[in-house]
């Protein structure tokens, strides 16, 4: 090959490299623009692409469907046969407790300071309670006023949550904190159960959580119009008694006393899932979703019935249609099937001593 041939080949290689670089830059630029548009607009540039559904906080939890799933029914039946779910009380039935009795009163900061120094060793929910001086009422030291004084103290470790049951290492850690408090405050310790009992109880609570941590949803998809627009959504939500608030979505407030703040919520079915109040006048979406954490609300069958009425009102006002989580139309029969499942969950939870919407339920099934 002569010098001229070599120069020709070298020139072709340079041209190819430049072209490939330009292509890659263009591809990267196109992908970057698409990502930015998706983040800020929630849809493709020309408005014709499929909008990505939102990953809600409950997306990894089991959602009730009009047809009872065999596996879910088996889990619920197994849970209903387990009578180890405990009694409803502020703590005890779902906690491993180190009691620290004593005749002398303890200043809040004296006990809380020791607890705060060592609580980083524990991942599961934990609290330091105290029986207030002159009263039988219990207080959480982390929330009580500085001037609070206590007789009996109780260091509590929640035995299970959505991440699973406690293990022996965590029981050891909470026990060591209890012993440090006992040494500093010159008090004895008393445990509400042995480690073996605590591990057995934790396993039962973990099964309880797995069986009952479910969500009821109703999706509303645009039908008579291509999209739902922000101002119309706001008007319909207000007519349905929903209030804009936490996480930039709408909520039905719980008007009863108790730990449950919201009965159910209304969100955008598509990314990012929330509503921007500063851009609501130009906001639009092809779908909305109403969702309810069944074990977290008091009287969930009643709350679901109310959610159904709200869904129907929104569909009428916005020109939409009700669908389930699998994008199948929700018929009256389908809604009754979900209602029946919710009633069954509520009955079984109550039978096992942890009623829906109770203090213990709120701790096991936080929002």
C-alpha positions as YAML, in Angstrom:
chain: A
units: angstrom
residues:
- id: 1
  name: UNK
  ca: [0.00, 0.00, 0.00]
- id: 2
  name: UNK
  ca: [1.42, 3.36, -1.03]
- id: 3
  name: UNK
  ca: [1.52, 6.59, 0.95]
- id: 4
  name: UNK
  ca: [-1.53, 7.92, -0.88]
- id: 5
  name: UNK
  ca: [-3.62, 4.83, 0.04]
- id: 6
  name: UNK
  ca: [-2.60, 5.11, 3.69]
- id: 7
  name: UNK
  ca: [-3.61, 8.78, 3.78]
- id: 8
  name: UNK
  ca: [-7.00, 7.95, 2.25]
- id: 9
  name: UNK
  ca: [-7.69, 5.27, 4.90]
- id: 10
  name: UNK
  ca: [-6.59, 7.62, 7.68]
- id: 11
  name: UNK
  ca: [-8.93, 10.31, 6.34]
- id: 12
  name: UNK
  ca: [-11.86, 7.90, 6.29]
- id: 13
  name: UNK
  ca: [-11.17, 6.90, 9.90]
- id: 14
  name: UNK
  ca: [-11.11, 10.54, 11.01]
- id: 15
  name: UNK
  ca: [-14.43, 11.26, 9.25]
- id: 16
  name: UNK
  ca: [-16.01, 8.21, 10.85]
- id: 17
  name: UNK
  ca: [-14.81, 9.21, 14.30]
- id: 18
  name: UNK
  ca: [-16.16, 12.74, 13.93]
- id: 19
  name: UNK
  ca: [-19.50, 11.44, 12.71]
- id: 20
  name: UNK
  ca: [-19.75, 8.94, 15.57]
- id: 21
  name: UNK
  ca: [-18.90, 11.64, 18.12]
- id: 22
  name: UNK
  ca: [-21.56, 13.94, 16.71]
- id: 23
  name: UNK
  ca: [-24.07, 11.11, 16.81]
- id: 24
  name: UNK
  ca: [-23.27, 10.30, 20.43]
- id: 25
  name: UNK
  ca: [-23.50, 13.95, 21.42]
- id: 26
  name: UNK
  ca: [-26.85, 14.23, 19.73]
- id: 27
  name: UNK
  ca: [-28.08, 11.07, 21.41]
- id: 28
  name: UNK
  ca: [-26.93, 12.27, 24.82]
- id: 29
  name: UNK
  ca: [-28.50, 15.67, 24.22]
- id: 30
  name: UNK
  ca: [-31.79, 14.08, 23.19]
- id: 31
  name: UNK
  ca: [-31.81, 11.85, 26.24]
- id: 32
  name: UNK
  ca: [-30.99, 14.76, 28.55]
- id: 33
  name: UNK
  ca: [-33.77, 16.88, 27.09]
- id: 34
  name: UNK
  ca: [-36.20, 13.99, 27.49]
- id: 35
  name: UNK
  ca: [-35.23, 13.51, 31.12]
- id: 36
  name: UNK
  ca: [-35.61, 17.22, 31.88]
- id: 37
  name: UNK
  ca: [-38.96, 17.40, 30.11]
- id: 38
  name: UNK
  ca: [-40.16, 14.33, 31.99]
- id: 39
  name: UNK
  ca: [-39.08, 15.82, 35.31]
- id: 40
  name: UNK
  ca: [-40.70, 19.20, 34.79]
- id: 41
  name: UNK
  ca: [-43.63, 18.49, 32.49]
- id: 42
  name: UNK
  ca: [-44.52, 14.87, 33.26]
- id: 43
  name: UNK
  ca: [-44.91, 14.01, 29.58]
- id: 44
  name: UNK
  ca: [-43.10, 13.85, 26.23]
- id: 45
  name: UNK
  ca: [-42.39, 17.05, 24.30]
- id: 46
  name: UNK
  ca: [-45.10, 16.53, 21.70]
- id: 47
  name: UNK
  ca: [-47.60, 15.42, 24.34]
- id: 48
  name: UNK
  ca: [-48.31, 12.14, 22.58]
- id: 49
  name: UNK
  ca: [-46.12, 9.72, 24.49]
- id: 50
  name: UNK
  ca: [-47.35, 7.54, 27.33]
- id: 51
  name: UNK
  ca: [-46.88, 9.26, 30.68]
- id: 52
  name: UNK
  ca: [-45.00, 7.21, 33.25]
- id: 53
  name: UNK
  ca: [-47.11, 6.15, 36.20]
- id: 54
  name: UNK
  ca: [-46.06, 7.54, 39.55]
- id: 55
  name: UNK
  ca: [-44.15, 5.40, 42.03]
- id: 56
  name: UNK
  ca: [-46.23, 6.18, 45.10]
- id: 57
  name: UNK
  ca: [-45.08, 5.48, 48.64]
- id: 58
  name: UNK
  ca: [-47.43, 2.50, 48.76]
- id: 59
  name: UNK
  ca: [-46.34, 1.00, 45.43]
- id: 60
  name: UNK
  ca: [-44.55, -1.93, 47.08]
- id: 61
  name: UNK
  ca: [-47.55, -2.83, 49.23]
- id: 62
  name: UNK
  ca: [-50.32, -5.24, 48.26]
- id: 63
  name: UNK
  ca: [-53.29, -3.58, 46.56]
- id: 64
  name: UNK
  ca: [-56.78, -5.02, 46.88]
- id: 65
  name: UNK
  ca: [-58.39, -6.13, 43.62]
- id: 66
  name: UNK
  ca: [-62.00, -6.90, 42.73]
- id: 67
  name: UNK
  ca: [-61.10, -10.61, 42.56]
- id: 68
  name: UNK
  ca: [-59.70, -12.08, 45.78]
- id: 69
  name: UNK
  ca: [-56.20, -13.38, 45.09]
- id: 70
  name: UNK
  ca: [-55.70, -16.98, 46.31]
- id: 71
  name: UNK
  ca: [-52.34, -16.15, 47.86]
- id: 72
  name: UNK
  ca: [-53.69, -13.10, 49.69]
- id: 73
  name: UNK
  ca: [-56.68, -15.08, 50.95]
- id: 74
  name: UNK
  ca: [-54.34, -17.77, 52.27]
- id: 75
  name: UNK
  ca: [-52.23, -15.18, 54.07]
- id: 76
  name: UNK
  ca: [-55.33, -13.64, 55.67]
- id: 77
  name: UNK
  ca: [-56.62, -17.06, 56.73]
- id: 78
  name: UNK
  ca: [-53.25, -17.88, 58.29]
- id: 79
  name: UNK
  ca: [-53.28, -14.57, 60.14]
- id: 80
  name: UNK
  ca: [-56.81, -15.14, 61.42]
- id: 81
  name: UNK
  ca: [-55.76, -18.43, 62.99]
- id: 82
  name: UNK
  ca: [-52.91, -16.75, 64.87]
- id: 83
  name: UNK
  ca: [-54.15, -15.55, 68.27]
- id: 84
  name: UNK
  ca: [-50.80, -14.04, 69.23]
- id: 85
  name: UNK
  ca: [-51.47, -10.52, 67.89]
- id: 86
  name: UNK
  ca: [-51.85, -9.11, 71.40]
- id: 87
  name: UNK
  ca: [-54.09, -6.61, 73.15]
- id: 88
  name: UNK
  ca: [-54.52, -3.01, 72.19]
- id: 89
  name: UNK
  ca: [-52.58, -0.65, 74.44]
- id: 90
  name: UNK
  ca: [-50.07, 2.19, 73.98]
- id: 91
  name: UNK
  ca: [-47.25, -0.32, 74.30]
- id: 92
  name: UNK
  ca: [-46.73, -3.86, 75.56]
- id: 93
  name: UNK
  ca: [-48.46, -5.96, 72.93]
- id: 94
  name: UNK
  ca: [-46.07, -4.86, 70.20]
- id: 95
  name: UNK
  ca: [-43.05, -3.84, 72.33]
- id: 96
  name: UNK
  ca: [-40.17, -5.40, 74.21]
- id: 97
  name: UNK
  ca: [-39.98, -3.30, 77.39]
- id: 98
  name: UNK
  ca: [-37.34, -2.62, 79.99]
- id: 99
  name: UNK
  ca: [-39.11, -1.19, 83.06]
- id: 100
  name: UNK
  ca: [-37.12, 0.96, 85.49]
- id: 101
  name: UNK
  ca: [-39.15, 1.36, 88.71]
- id: 102
  name: UNK
  ca: [-38.11, 3.65, 91.56]
- id: 103
  name: UNK
  ca: [-39.45, 5.68, 94.43]
- id: 104
  name: UNK
  ca: [-37.51, 8.88, 93.72]
- id: 105
  name: UNK
  ca: [-38.74, 11.04, 90.83]
- id: 106
  name: UNK
  ca: [-36.51, 11.53, 87.79]
- id: 107
  name: UNK
  ca: [-36.07, 14.78, 85.86]
- id: 108
  name: UNK
  ca: [-36.83, 14.41, 82.17]
- id: 109
  name: UNK
  ca: [-33.41, 15.53, 80.90]
- id: 110
  name: UNK
  ca: [-31.52, 13.27, 83.31]
- id: 111
  name: UNK
  ca: [-33.05, 10.17, 81.71]
- id: 112
  name: UNK
  ca: [-33.44, 11.51, 78.18]
- id: 113
  name: UNK
  ca: [-29.77, 12.52, 77.93]
- id: 114
  name: UNK
  ca: [-28.54, 8.96, 78.58]
- id: 115
  name: UNK
  ca: [-31.12, 7.53, 76.18]
- id: 116
  name: UNK
  ca: [-30.15, 9.94, 73.39]
- id: 117
  name: UNK
  ca: [-26.45, 9.06, 73.73]
- id: 118
  name: UNK
  ca: [-27.06, 5.42, 72.87]
- id: 119
  name: UNK
  ca: [-30.25, 5.19, 70.77]
- id: 120
  name: UNK
  ca: [-28.24, 5.30, 67.53]
- id: 121
  name: UNK
  ca: [-27.51, 1.61, 68.12]
- id: 122
  name: UNK
  ca: [-31.14, 0.70, 67.33]
- id: 123
  name: UNK
  ca: [-32.87, 0.83, 63.94]
- id: 124
  name: UNK
  ca: [-36.36, -0.31, 64.92]
- id: 125
  name: UNK
  ca: [-38.80, 2.25, 66.38]
- id: 126
  name: UNK
  ca: [-38.06, 2.81, 70.05]
- id: 127
  name: UNK
  ca: [-39.25, 5.19, 72.77]
- id: 128
  name: UNK
  ca: [-38.55, 6.14, 76.36]
- id: 129
  name: UNK
  ca: [-41.77, 6.51, 78.35]
- id: 130
  name: UNK
  ca: [-42.31, 7.84, 81.82]
- id: 131
  name: UNK
  ca: [-45.22, 7.78, 84.24]
- id: 132
  name: UNK
  ca: [-45.60, 11.42, 85.19]
- id: 133
  name: UNK
  ca: [-45.27, 12.48, 88.77]
- id: 134
  name: UNK
  ca: [-48.57, 12.40, 90.63]
- id: 135
  name: UNK
  ca: [-50.43, 10.85, 87.69]
- id: 136
  name: UNK
  ca: [-50.92, 7.44, 86.11]
- id: 137
  name: UNK
  ca: [-50.65, 8.86, 82.58]
- id: 138
  name: UNK
  ca: [-47.65, 7.94, 80.49]
- id: 139
  name: UNK
  ca: [-45.60, 10.47, 78.55]
- id: 140
  name: UNK
  ca: [-43.02, 10.17, 75.79]
- id: 141
  name: UNK
  ca: [-39.87, 11.83, 77.17]
- id: 142
  name: UNK
  ca: [-38.81, 13.02, 73.72]
- id: 143
  name: UNK
  ca: [-42.05, 15.05, 73.43]
- id: 144
  name: UNK
  ca: [-42.77, 16.05, 77.02]
- id: 145
  name: UNK
  ca: [-41.84, 19.49, 78.40]
- id: 146
  name: UNK
  ca: [-38.45, 19.94, 80.05]
- id: 147
  name: UNK
  ca: [-39.97, 20.39, 83.50]
- id: 148
  name: UNK
  ca: [-41.63, 16.95, 83.43]
- id: 149
  name: UNK
  ca: [-40.75, 14.52, 86.24]
- id: 150
  name: UNK
  ca: [-41.40, 10.80, 86.37]
- id: 151
  name: UNK
  ca: [-41.75, 7.85, 88.67]
- id: 152
  name: UNK
  ca: [-41.75, 4.63, 86.66]
- id: 153
  name: UNK
  ca: [-39.74, 4.65, 83.41]
- id: 154
  name: UNK
  ca: [-40.19, 2.23, 80.49]
- id: 155
  name: UNK
  ca: [-37.79, 1.76, 77.58]
- id: 156
  name: UNK
  ca: [-39.72, 0.22, 74.67]
- id: 157
  name: UNK
  ca: [-38.53, -1.40, 71.43]
- id: 158
  name: UNK
  ca: [-41.12, -2.12, 68.73]
- id: 159
  name: UNK
  ca: [-40.87, -5.80, 67.87]
- id: 160
  name: UNK
  ca: [-41.72, -5.55, 64.16]
- id: 161
  name: UNK
  ca: [-42.37, -3.08, 61.36]
- id: 162
  name: UNK
  ca: [-42.43, -3.15, 57.56]
- id: 163
  name: UNK
  ca: [-38.72, -3.99, 57.44]
- id: 164
  name: UNK
  ca: [-39.30, -7.20, 59.42]
- id: 165
  name: UNK
  ca: [-39.04, -8.51, 62.99]
- id: 166
  name: UNK
  ca: [-36.37, -7.57, 65.53]
- id: 167
  name: UNK
  ca: [-33.40, -9.87, 66.03]
- id: 168
  name: UNK
  ca: [-31.44, -10.89, 69.11]
- id: 169
  name: UNK
  ca: [-28.79, -8.24, 68.47]
- id: 170
  name: UNK
  ca: [-31.42, -5.46, 68.65]
- id: 171
  name: UNK
  ca: [-32.84, -6.93, 71.85]
- id: 172
  name: UNK
  ca: [-29.34, -6.92, 73.32]
- id: 173
  name: UNK
  ca: [-28.85, -3.29, 72.30]
- id: 174
  name: UNK
  ca: [-32.05, -2.04, 73.94]
- id: 175
  name: UNK
  ca: [-31.26, -4.08, 77.06]
- id: 176
  name: UNK
  ca: [-27.82, -2.48, 77.31]
- id: 177
  name: UNK
  ca: [-29.36, 0.99, 77.09]
- id: 178
  name: UNK
  ca: [-31.77, -0.03, 79.84]
- id: 179
  name: UNK
  ca: [-28.86, -1.16, 82.03]
- id: 180
  name: UNK
  ca: [-27.03, 2.13, 81.45]
- id: 181
  name: UNK
  ca: [-30.15, 4.03, 82.53]
- id: 182
  name: UNK
  ca: [-30.45, 1.79, 85.57]
- id: 183
  name: UNK
  ca: [-26.85, 2.40, 86.61]
- id: 184
  name: UNK
  ca: [-27.06, 6.18, 86.14]
- id: 185
  name: UNK
  ca: [-30.42, 6.55, 87.89]
- id: 186
  name: UNK
  ca: [-29.80, 3.89, 90.55]
- id: 187
  name: UNK
  ca: [-32.84, 1.83, 89.58]
- id: 188
  name: UNK
  ca: [-33.50, -1.88, 89.06]
- id: 189
  name: UNK
  ca: [-34.64, -3.31, 85.72]
- id: 190
  name: UNK
  ca: [-37.61, -5.52, 84.93]
- id: 191
  name: UNK
  ca: [-38.39, -7.00, 81.51]
- id: 192
  name: UNK
  ca: [-41.89, -7.66, 80.22]
- id: 193
  name: UNK
  ca: [-40.76, -10.85, 78.46]
- id: 194
  name: UNK
  ca: [-37.72, -13.03, 77.82]
- id: 195
  name: UNK
  ca: [-35.65, -12.82, 74.65]
- id: 196
  name: UNK
  ca: [-37.19, -16.09, 73.46]
- id: 197
  name: UNK
  ca: [-40.70, -14.76, 73.99]
- id: 198
  name: UNK
  ca: [-39.79, -11.48, 72.29]
- id: 199
  name: UNK
  ca: [-38.44, -13.23, 69.19]
- id: 200
  name: UNK
  ca: [-41.53, -15.43, 68.99]
- id: 201
  name: UNK
  ca: [-43.79, -12.41, 69.39]
- id: 202
  name: UNK
  ca: [-41.82, -10.48, 66.77]
- id: 203
  name: UNK
  ca: [-42.29, -13.30, 64.28]
- id: 204
  name: UNK
  ca: [-46.07, -13.32, 64.92]
- id: 205
  name: UNK
  ca: [-46.28, -9.54, 64.46]
- id: 206
  name: UNK
  ca: [-44.26, -9.77, 61.25]
- id: 207
  name: UNK
  ca: [-46.82, -12.23, 59.86]
- id: 208
  name: UNK
  ca: [-49.61, -9.93, 61.02]
- id: 209
  name: UNK
  ca: [-48.03, -6.99, 59.15]
- id: 210
  name: UNK
  ca: [-47.51, -9.07, 56.02]
- id: 211
  name: UNK
  ca: [-51.13, -10.22, 55.99]
- id: 212
  name: UNK
  ca: [-52.82, -6.87, 56.61]
- id: 213
  name: UNK
  ca: [-50.55, -4.19, 55.10]
- id: 214
  name: UNK
  ca: [-52.82, -3.56, 52.11]
- id: 215
  name: UNK
  ca: [-53.98, -0.59, 50.07]
- id: 216
  name: UNK
  ca: [-57.39, 0.03, 48.49]
- id: 217
  name: UNK
  ca: [-57.24, 2.13, 45.31]
- id: 218
  name: UNK
  ca: [-59.62, 3.56, 42.74]
- id: 219
  name: UNK
  ca: [-58.15, 5.04, 39.56]
- id: 220
  name: UNK
  ca: [-60.00, 7.67, 37.52]
- id: 221
  name: UNK
  ca: [-58.94, 7.90, 33.89]
- id: 222
  name: UNK
  ca: [-59.93, 10.60, 31.41]
- id: 223
  name: UNK
  ca: [-62.65, 9.43, 29.04]
- id: 224
  name: UNK
  ca: [-64.85, 12.19, 27.58]
- id: 225
  name: UNK
  ca: [-61.87, 14.60, 27.45]
- id: 226
  name: UNK
  ca: [-58.21, 13.81, 26.68]
- id: 227
  name: UNK
  ca: [-56.95, 15.16, 30.02]
- id: 228
  name: UNK
  ca: [-58.01, 16.45, 33.41]
- id: 229
  name: UNK
  ca: [-56.95, 20.08, 33.95]
- id: 230
  name: UNK
  ca: [-55.67, 21.53, 37.20]
- id: 231
  name: UNK
  ca: [-58.41, 24.09, 37.94]
- id: 232
  name: UNK
  ca: [-61.15, 21.51, 37.29]
- id: 233
  name: UNK
  ca: [-59.39, 18.98, 39.56]
- id: 234
  name: UNK
  ca: [-59.17, 21.54, 42.35]
- id: 235
  name: UNK
  ca: [-62.87, 22.45, 42.08]
- id: 236
  name: UNK
  ca: [-63.96, 18.81, 42.03]
- id: 237
  name: UNK
  ca: [-61.67, 17.91, 44.96]
- id: 238
  name: UNK
  ca: [-63.05, 20.75, 47.07]
- id: 239
  name: UNK
  ca: [-66.61, 19.75, 46.20]
- id: 240
  name: UNK
  ca: [-65.76, 16.25, 47.37]
- id: 241
  name: UNK
  ca: [-64.50, 17.54, 50.72]
- id: 242
  name: UNK
  ca: [-60.81, 16.97, 50.01]
- id: 243
  name: UNK
  ca: [-58.15, 19.37, 51.25]
- id: 244
  name: UNK
  ca: [-54.78, 20.08, 49.65]
- id: 245
  name: UNK
  ca: [-51.85, 19.44, 51.97]
- id: 246
  name: UNK
  ca: [-49.18, 16.95, 52.94]
- id: 247
  name: UNK
  ca: [-46.96, 15.70, 50.04]
- id: 248
  name: UNK
  ca: [-48.72, 18.15, 47.70]
- id: 249
  name: UNK
  ca: [-51.77, 15.93, 47.23]
- id: 250
  name: UNK
  ca: [-55.39, 16.07, 48.42]
- id: 251
  name: UNK
  ca: [-56.68, 14.32, 51.55]
- id: 252
  name: UNK
  ca: [-59.92, 13.42, 53.29]
- id: 253
  name: UNK
  ca: [-59.27, 14.35, 56.91]
- id: 254
  name: UNK
  ca: [-60.25, 12.07, 59.76]
- id: 255
  name: UNK
  ca: [-62.60, 14.06, 62.00]
- id: 256
  name: UNK
  ca: [-62.47, 11.53, 64.84]
- id: 257
  name: UNK
  ca: [-59.93, 11.55, 67.65]
- id: 258
  name: UNK
  ca: [-57.04, 9.15, 67.21]
- id: 259
  name: UNK
  ca: [-53.69, 8.68, 65.50]
- id: 260
  name: UNK
  ca: [-55.13, 8.52, 61.95]
- id: 261
  name: UNK
  ca: [-54.84, 11.93, 60.28]
- id: 262
  name: UNK
  ca: [-56.24, 11.11, 56.82]
- id: 263
  name: UNK
  ca: [-58.84, 8.54, 55.75]
- id: 264
  name: UNK
  ca: [-57.72, 8.50, 52.11]
- id: 265
  name: UNK
  ca: [-55.88, 10.65, 49.59]
- id: 266
  name: UNK
  ca: [-56.06, 11.81, 45.97]
- id: 267
  name: UNK
  ca: [-52.89, 11.91, 43.86]
- id: 268
  name: UNK
  ca: [-51.83, 12.26, 40.25]
- id: 269
  name: UNK
  ca: [-51.70, 8.78, 38.73]
- id: 270
  name: UNK
  ca: [-48.61, 9.75, 36.73]
- id: 271
  name: UNK
  ca: [-45.18, 11.09, 37.55]
- id: 272
  name: UNK
  ca: [-44.39, 12.89, 39.75]
- id: 273
  name: UNK
  ca: [-47.58, 11.85, 41.54]
- id: 274
  name: UNK
  ca: [-48.15, 15.22, 43.21]
- id: 275
  name: UNK
  ca: [-49.71, 18.54, 42.18]
- id: 276
  name: UNK
  ca: [-47.69, 21.75, 41.97]
- id: 277
  name: UNK
  ca: [-49.88, 24.46, 43.54]
- id: 278
  name: UNK
  ca: [-47.89, 27.19, 41.77]
- id: 279
  name: UNK
  ca: [-48.57, 25.69, 38.32]
- id: 280
  name: UNK
  ca: [-52.03, 24.26, 38.88]
- id: 281
  name: UNK
  ca: [-53.53, 26.60, 36.27]
- id: 282
  name: UNK
  ca: [-51.49, 24.89, 33.52]
- id: 283
  name: UNK
  ca: [-51.40, 21.40, 35.07]
- id: 284
  name: UNK
  ca: [-52.97, 18.49, 33.21]
- id: 285
  name: UNK
  ca: [-53.02, 14.72, 33.61]
- id: 286
  name: UNK
  ca: [-54.70, 11.72, 32.06]
- id: 287
  name: UNK
  ca: [-55.51, 10.06, 35.37]
- id: 288
  name: UNK
  ca: [-55.98, 10.40, 39.12]
- id: 289
  name: UNK
  ca: [-55.83, 7.84, 41.92]
- id: 290
  name: UNK
  ca: [-57.60, 7.63, 45.25]
- id: 291
  name: UNK
  ca: [-55.89, 5.38, 47.79]
- id: 292
  name: UNK
  ca: [-56.44, 4.27, 51.38]
- id: 293
  name: UNK
  ca: [-54.24, 2.31, 53.79]
- id: 294
  name: UNK
  ca: [-56.78, -0.22, 55.06]
- id: 295
  name: UNK
  ca: [-55.21, -1.08, 58.46]
- id: 296
  name: UNK
  ca: [-54.39, 2.55, 59.30]
- id: 297
  name: UNK
  ca: [-57.89, 4.05, 59.27]
- id: 298
  name: UNK
  ca: [-60.71, 3.59, 61.79]
- id: 299
  name: UNK
  ca: [-63.73, 1.76, 60.37]
- id: 300
  name: UNK
  ca: [-62.13, 1.10, 56.96]
- id: 301
  name: UNK
  ca: [-65.35, -0.24, 55.34]
- id: 302
  name: UNK
  ca: [-67.05, 3.09, 56.11]
- id: 303
  name: UNK
  ca: [-64.03, 5.05, 54.85]
- id: 304
  name: UNK
  ca: [-63.93, 3.02, 51.62]
- id: 305
  name: UNK
  ca: [-67.63, 3.62, 50.99]
- id: 306
  name: UNK
  ca: [-66.96, 7.34, 51.31]
- id: 307
  name: UNK
  ca: [-63.97, 7.03, 48.97]
- id: 308
  name: UNK
  ca: [-66.18, 5.35, 46.36]
- id: 309
  name: UNK
  ca: [-68.66, 8.23, 46.49]
- id: 310
  name: UNK
  ca: [-65.82, 10.72, 46.12]
- id: 311
  name: UNK
  ca: [-64.45, 8.80, 43.14]
- id: 312
  name: UNK
  ca: [-67.82, 8.83, 41.43]
- id: 313
  name: UNK
  ca: [-68.20, 12.55, 42.04]
- id: 314
  name: UNK
  ca: [-64.74, 13.25, 40.56]
- id: 315
  name: UNK
  ca: [-65.50, 11.08, 37.54]
- id: 316
  name: UNK
  ca: [-68.75, 12.94, 36.89]
- id: 317
  name: UNK
  ca: [-67.24, 16.39, 37.28]
- id: 318
  name: UNK
  ca: [-64.08, 15.69, 35.26]
- id: 319
  name: UNK
  ca: [-65.43, 13.37, 32.59]
- id: 320
  name: UNK
  ca: [-63.64, 10.22, 33.71]
- id: 321
  name: UNK
  ca: [-64.26, 6.57, 34.41]
- id: 322
  name: UNK
  ca: [-63.34, 4.33, 37.33]
- id: 323
  name: UNK
  ca: [-60.66, 1.66, 36.86]
- id: 324
  name: UNK
  ca: [-58.85, -0.76, 39.15]
- id: 325
  name: UNK
  ca: [-55.10, -1.00, 39.55]
- id: 326
  name: UNK
  ca: [-54.90, -3.34, 36.52]
- id: 327
  name: UNK
  ca: [-56.63, -0.77, 34.28]
- id: 328
  name: UNK
  ca: [-59.85, -2.79, 34.20]
- id: 329
  name: UNK
  ca: [-63.15, -0.90, 34.51]
- id: 330
  name: UNK
  ca: [-64.45, -0.94, 38.10]
- id: 331
  name: UNK
  ca: [-68.05, -2.14, 38.15]
- id: 332
  name: UNK
  ca: [-70.44, -2.00, 41.09]
- id: 333
  name: UNK
  ca: [-69.76, -5.70, 41.60]
- id: 334
  name: UNK
  ca: [-66.02, -5.09, 41.66]
- id: 335
  name: UNK
  ca: [-66.39, -2.33, 44.23]
- id: 336
  name: UNK
  ca: [-68.55, -4.60, 46.40]
- id: 337
  name: UNK
  ca: [-65.89, -7.31, 46.20]
- id: 338
  name: UNK
  ca: [-63.24, -4.88, 47.47]
- id: 339
  name: UNK
  ca: [-65.62, -3.70, 50.18]
- id: 340
  name: UNK
  ca: [-66.08, -7.31, 51.31]
- id: 341
  name: UNK
  ca: [-62.32, -7.85, 51.51]
- id: 342
  name: UNK
  ca: [-61.91, -4.66, 53.55]
- id: 343
  name: UNK
  ca: [-64.63, -5.77, 55.98]
- id: 344
  name: UNK
  ca: [-62.87, -9.11, 56.38]
- id: 345
  name: UNK
  ca: [-59.53, -7.44, 57.10]
- id: 346
  name: UNK
  ca: [-61.10, -5.13, 59.68]
- id: 347
  name: UNK
  ca: [-62.87, -8.03, 61.42]
- id: 348
  name: UNK
  ca: [-59.73, -10.20, 61.59]
- id: 349
  name: UNK
  ca: [-57.56, -7.36, 62.85]
- id: 350
  name: UNK
  ca: [-60.05, -6.57, 65.60]
- id: 351
  name: UNK
  ca: [-60.31, -10.24, 66.56]
- id: 352
  name: UNK
  ca: [-56.54, -10.33, 66.99]
- id: 353
  name: UNK
  ca: [-56.48, -7.34, 69.30]
- id: 354
  name: UNK
  ca: [-55.12, -4.66, 66.99]
- id: 355
  name: UNK
  ca: [-58.08, -2.77, 65.57]
- id: 356
  name: UNK
  ca: [-57.72, -0.73, 62.35]
- id: 357
  name: UNK
  ca: [-56.89, 2.89, 63.10]
- id: 358
  name: UNK
  ca: [-55.77, 2.14, 66.68]
- id: 359
  name: UNK
  ca: [-52.54, 3.36, 68.25]
- id: 360
  name: UNK
  ca: [-50.83, 0.03, 67.68]
- id: 361
  name: UNK
  ca: [-52.09, -0.19, 64.09]
- id: 362
  name: UNK
  ca: [-50.74, 3.30, 63.41]
- id: 363
  name: UNK
  ca: [-47.32, 2.23, 64.67]
- id: 364
  name: UNK
  ca: [-47.26, -1.03, 62.70]
- id: 365
  name: UNK
  ca: [-48.63, 0.58, 59.51]
- id: 366
  name: UNK
  ca: [-47.32, 4.16, 59.38]
- id: 367
  name: UNK
  ca: [-48.19, 6.36, 56.35]
...
